[in-house]
Amino acid sequence: MVQGKWFPMGAEISEPLAVRQQVFGRQRDALDSSAQQVVVYKENRPVGAGRLWWSEGAFMLGEVGVLESERGQGFGDLLVRLLLFKALTHSAGTIQLDAPKAIAPFFARYGFAPLQESGDVLRMSIAGKDVQLSHCGGNCAECAHPSEECVPKALR
């Protein structure tokens, strides 16, 4: 079974931190006290994590990563959709993230567009009103992709 679990600000976050350490080699930082964390589990094992926080007029996604052994199964897709959904529940006007250039195409498929460049990192942004969590944008009856594509791969 695949499931996601949210860790609100102030919660004990050893599981998201363990995933972050394995994926990025980084531990707790100053943002953790003001971020909501999410972990995706496969058969009750953490396989991916990410976080969401508010900064300078935008919601920020960060530390979105999946264990190397679990990549290619849709867990990253599920993480991004969970993070976007949470931002939208807080009436996000703008959602941003910093992504290595090599990973930018992954986020572009959700509508994130380059905002600025700093070395090998792109700041990407999407307006909350432009976020589509499925191919049909919630209008499944008129969806041009009436298939499994509308369901995150990890949940199929």
BELZIJO-V169992 format. One record per pair of residues at least 12 apart in sequence whose ideal C-beta (glycine too) atoms are under 6 Angstrom apart, sorted by the first residue. I is the first residue (numbers start at 1). GAP is how many residues later the second one is. D is the distance in Angstrom with one decimal. If there is no record, write none. Layout:
i = [I/I]
gap = [GAP/GAP]
d = [D/D]
This chain:
i = [2/2/2/3/4/4/4/5/6/7/8/13/15/15/16/16/16/19/19/20/22/23/24/31/34/35/35/36/37/38/38/40/40/40/47/47/47/48/48/48/50/50/50/50/51/52/52/58/58/59/59/59/60/61/61/64/73/74/74/74/75/77/77/78/78/80/81/81/84/88/92/93/94/95/96/97/98/98/99/99/100/101/101/104/107/111/111/112/112/134/135/135/136]
gap = [40/152/153/38/34/36/78/34/32/30/28/24/24/31/21/23/33/27/30/43/45/42/41/22/19/16/18/16/14/12/44/35/38/39/20/23/28/18/27/31/13/14/29/33/12/31/34/36/38/28/33/36/36/22/36/15/81/78/79/80/79/75/76/74/76/30/52/71/47/40/36/35/33/31/29/27/23/25/23/25/20/19/21/18/17/15/19/12/14/16/14/15/14]
d = [5.5/4.9/5.9/5.2/5.7/5.2/5.0/5.3/5.4/4.0/5.6/5.3/5.2/5.1/3.9/5.4/4.3/5.2/3.8/5.3/5.8/3.5/6.0/5.8/5.2/4.2/3.9/5.0/4.8/5.5/5.2/5.1/5.5/5.6/5.3/4.2/5.3/3.9/4.4/5.1/5.9/3.8/4.7/5.3/5.2/5.2/5.6/4.1/4.7/4.3/4.6/4.8/5.5/5.0/4.2/5.4/6.0/5.5/2.7/3.7/5.0/5.1/5.9/4.5/4.4/5.8/5.5/5.9/5.2/6.0/4.0/5.3/5.9/5.3/4.6/5.5/5.2/5.5/5.5/5.8/5.7/5.5/5.7/5.1/5.5/4.6/5.3/3.9/4.9/4.5/5.6/5.2/6.0]
